[in-house]
């Protein structure tokens, strides 16, 4: 069984460090959670979702018996996290307990039982229940990305049919329509969070459903693309620019040149080519403009209600 995703920074627990200046007075450190610190320079360089993962690990240090759930189990299991969630979520197994929150921690009870995955370094609500719980409370496009990633992981019990059966057997009905939509739309072929979110937004903007991960064989090369509208012969690419950053200038330049040659090759043989980023996904008016400029036309009215869900993540 794979280990949990490790903390992205080293964590220091007050009382377990060599004698010297108290940690809270050390200006080179930043407080991650009660009695837990990290080097400020390293902390400030983290992406929001990595800061959240470090906060979860900080709670593991000070509450070693905790069972994590929702975004916290998702972070430890390597599922997508959006921004930096407000709370670290802990599953309260006592039957007479109540859900509550305090000091950055949220303790949860559930109507239905939750399966627990135990590893040497702690315990979490298992992948299947974590995914079902998150898909009830996250904005739909983000929930779709979590579901796609879970199906892609091929974890035990994580198939569309198994998850649907598990959901239908639960007493908790909050977000059930959203969950049913996610299960119907999920596709493990999507290779990134941006592709999953983009796929949802494309549909809500009224565009036809694209094929995913299509291969082209032109000029002796094999090129795979994220999206392809076959009838219009338009290619779409959802860019994660981090893939071009290698820490090595020459390698980064080589990747950029290779990608430009790839794009030019595909443009020579197809009718349209459009690129966008995750930022365009969550600002759908920008994605709409780019798709139109590539020659695509909507085939149905926009779903304004679903597009509005992109504006805010209540978590």
N, C-alpha and C positions, 0 to 999 in steps of 0.2 A: 504494500500500500504506500503510495507516494506521501512524502512529508508535507506538512503545511507550508505555504509560501512564507519564507523567512522575513524578518523585519528588514526594511531597506536601509536602516541605520543601526549602529550599535546603541544599545540602551543601557543607561547606568541607573542602578537602584540605590537610593540613599540608604546608608547603613551597611552596604556591601562593597564599599570602595575603600582604598587605602586612606589612612588618617590624613587629614589636611583640611583645607578650606571647605566648609559646608557647601554642598552642591548648589543650593539655592542662592549662594552668594558668588558663584563662579560666573562671571559675565560671558565666558566662552560657551556656556551651556544654555539650553532652553528647556523649559519644563514641558514634558510630553503629557504626563498625567501625574496624579498625586504620587510624590516620592520617586518619579521616574524622569530621567533627563537624557538629552542627546546633545551632541555638539551642534551649536547654533549654525555654524557655516554649512554643515551637512543637512540640517533640518530645513534651512531656508531654500536649499536647492531642490527639495523634493516636490514632485507633482502632488496635487491635492489628494489623489487616491492613494499615493504612497504614504503621505502623512497619516491618512486614516489607518492604513495597515499597521504602521508603527504604533498608533494609539491602541489598536487592538492587542498588539503584542505587549504593550505596557500594562494593560489590564491583566493579561495572562501572568505577568510577573508578580503583581500584587494580589491577584485573586486566582491562584493556581488551580482551584477546583471548578472554575467557571466552564459552563457549556455555552458556546457562542451561537447566535442565530442571526437571521436576516442579513443585512450588509456585512456584519462582522464575520459570520461563517463564510459568506461569499468571498470576502477578502482573503481569508486563510485558505480557502479552497481554490483560489485563482480565478474566480468568476469576475465579470466586469463590475467596477465600482464607478459611480458618476460623481465627480467632484469630491468633496470631503463631507460625508454624512455627519449630521449633528451629533448623533449618539453612537457609543459602542453598545451593541445589543447583546444581552445575556439572557439565556433561557432559564426561567425559574421552574424547576421540576416539582416543587411542593404543591400538592393538589389544592390546598386552601389559600395559596398565595394570590396576590393581586398584582397586576401590571403597574409599574411605577417608574419614575425617572428621577435622577439626582446626580449632580456633579459630573455631567457628561456621560452617565451610564443610564441605560434603559433596561429594565427587567421585565420580561414578558412571560405571561402565562397564555396558553392556547386551549381552546375548547377541545381540540382533537390531540391525540398523542403525537409525538414527534420522534422519529427514529434518530438515534445518536450515533455518530462516528467517533470512536475513541482511538487516539494515537498516543505515542509515547509523550508527545509534547502538549497534549491537551485533548479537548473534546469539542465537537461542533454538532449542530443539527445537520443531518446528512444532506447530500447534494439535492436529492429529489425534493425533500420538504423545504429546503432553503429556496430552491427555484420557485416552487409553487407559492410560498409565502411572499417572495419578492414580487412575483408577477401580479399579485393582488394589490400591491400598494405603490409600485413605481409607475411613473408615466408610461403609457403603452409602448412607445418606441424604445425606451430604455429596457422595459420588461422583455421586449422581443430580443434585444441584444443579449440579455442574460440567458434567455431560453435557447437561442441559437448556440451560444457558447457551451451551455450544459449538454445539449444534444451532440455537439461536436466532440465533447470530452469522452463520450461513450462510457460514462460511469455506470456501475451496476444499477439497474432499475430506472435508468434515465432514457426512456424512449417515449415517443409521443403517446403511444397507446397506454403504456404503463403509467405515465403521468396523468393522463386523462382519467384513467380508472381510479387512481389515487385521489385526484381532486374531487371526483364525483362521490367518493365515499366519505368525504369530510363533512362535518357538521357546519364548520365555518363557511359562510356564504359571502362574506365581504369580497368585493371585486371579482365575483365569479364570471361576470360577462367579459371583463377585461382579460381574465385568465383564459377563457374559452377562445377569445379572439387571438391571443398570443399563441396558443397551441395550434390553432388552425393555420396561422401565418408562419410559424417557425420553420426554419430551413438551416440545417447544419452545414450546408455548402458555403454559406457566407463565411468569409475568413477573418472578419474583424468587426469590432463594435461599430465603426463608422459605416461599414457596408450594411449592417443590420438596421441601424437607425435610418440610413439613407433609403433603404428599401421601403420602410414604412412611410416615410415622408413622400417619396415618389408616388405611392399609391394614393395618399391623402391629397396630393396636388392634382390628381385626376389623370395621371399618365398611365399608359398601358404597362402591364407587368413585364419587366425585362427578364431575359435568361441570365443565369448566374454562372460565373467562372467558365465562360466559353473559350475554346481554343481556336486559334487561327494558324494556318501554315502558309506563310508567304515568304518568298525570297530565301528559302532554305532555313527559316527560323520557325520556332513554335512559340507563339505568344498567347498567354491567357489573360483575359480581361475580367473585370469585376461584373460589369453589366453589359448586356447587348440587347438592343431592340431590333430583332431580326427583320421585321417588316420594313422598318425605316433604314436599316443598316447603319445604326448609330451605336457607337461604343461609349460607355461611361466608366470612368475610373474614380473611385473614392480614395483620395490620397491621405496617407499617414506620412507626413514628411519626415518623421523620425527615422524611417528606413534609409534615408539618404545621408544621415549623420552617423559616421562611423568612428569619429575621433581621429581619423587619419585623413588629412586634406586630400591627398592624392587618391585614396580609395573613394572618398565622397565625390570628388570630381568625376572619377571613372563611372560611378553609379549614375550620376546625373547625365553624363554623355550617353551611356548605354540606354537609359530610359528615354532620352530625346530621340535616339535612333529608332528605338522600338515604336514610339509614338508616330514618328514620320513614316515608318514602314506601314503601320496600320492605316494611317490617313491616306496613303496612296491607293489603298484597296477598298476602303469602306467610305460610306457617304458622310459620316459625321463622327466627331470625337469630342468628348466633353470631360473635363476634370472638375472635381469639387472636393472640399474638405469637410471635416466634422462640423466646423463652424457654419458652413452653408446648410448642413442638415438641420441645425437648430435655429437657423434664420431662413425659413423656407421660401421667403420671397426672393432671396438671392439664388437659391437652387432652382427655383422656377425660371428665373431669367436665363440662367446658364443652359438649362435644358431646352428652352425655346430657341436660344441662339444656335444650338446644335442641330436644329431642324425638327425637334419633337413637338408634338401638339397634344394637349390633353384630350381624352376621349369621354370625360365625364366631369361634372362640377367638382370643385374642391370640397373636401370634408373639413369645413372650418372648425367644427367642434374638436376634431382630433388634432388639427394643426395647433389649436390653442393649448393643448396639453404639453407642447414643447417649450412653452414660455417659462415654466417654473417646475422645479423638482422639490416637492414639499418635504423630502427626506433630508 
